[in-house]
Amino acid sequence: MLDAERGYPRMLQDLAAYISEPSLPALTRQFLHDQMALDNSLPLPEIISPIAVFHSASATFYAPSDLSGTHGVCREIIRSTPVWQGKDPQRDCVLIVEDDDKPGMRGMIVGQVKLFFSFSHEGQIYPCALIERFSRVGRGPDPNTGMWKVKPLLDRQKNRVQTVEHLDVIFRSAHLIPVFGDGPLPDDFHFSFSLDVFNSYYVNRYADHHTFKIIF
């Protein structure tokens, strides 16, 4: 992650209220519990350290077709900021690795970054992200477009499912394209709501040659 932002509350509960994410404390404690590989019978650990908030993080990666070594490595900036270039929020989507043994999208899920933050516990720093998750649609790419489809992951109350993830499992950014219906969008529809209102999305594997080689 890059430089920490100023103006945010430093305590976890206060930060959750400030950004209107009431589940953040419980999700972060569950994340820490999993990171520490604690027994499920033990209570979730308390987080008392100050929280640092970031508006961006850098990802370093390479595609299978790239040259070996440092010359084939790519770096990109992933953003999650309430105001981008003085205007609207920018909450990028990312590919999150869940199973290294499965190829391509079969081992990854897509998430939208709602917050980059870090905290420390027992001398260990945990850089992480609050993620709104998408689930894969079907067992393979769409036969007409060659792109995987995803949909917002919902709980039983039809709320978006969120998790806190370590930055180490974020592979790189992802570009989602809405699966449009037959009707037109309202004239006053604002692009900043694009990831909130559609039922499903294509994971764009044609965004660049790296994505084309990674998402299959």
Salt bridges, closest charged atoms under 4 A:
GLU5 OE2 - HIS55 ND1 3.57
ASP34 OD1 - HIS33 ND1 3.63
GLU46 OE2 - ARG29 NH2 3.26
ASP66 OD1 - HIS209 NE2 3.10
ASP66 OD2 - HIS210 NE2 3.30
GLU76 OE1 - ARG172 NH2 3.12
ASP88 OD2 - HIS190 NE2 3.64
GLU98 OE2 - ARG133 NH2 2.54
GLU122 OE2 - HIS121 NE2 3.72
GLU132 OE1 - ARG160 NH2 3.51
GLU165 OE2 - ARG133 NH1 2.95
ASP168 OD2 - HIS166 ND1 3.60
ASP208 OD2 - ARG172 NH2 3.18
ASP208 OD1 - HIS210 ND1 3.81
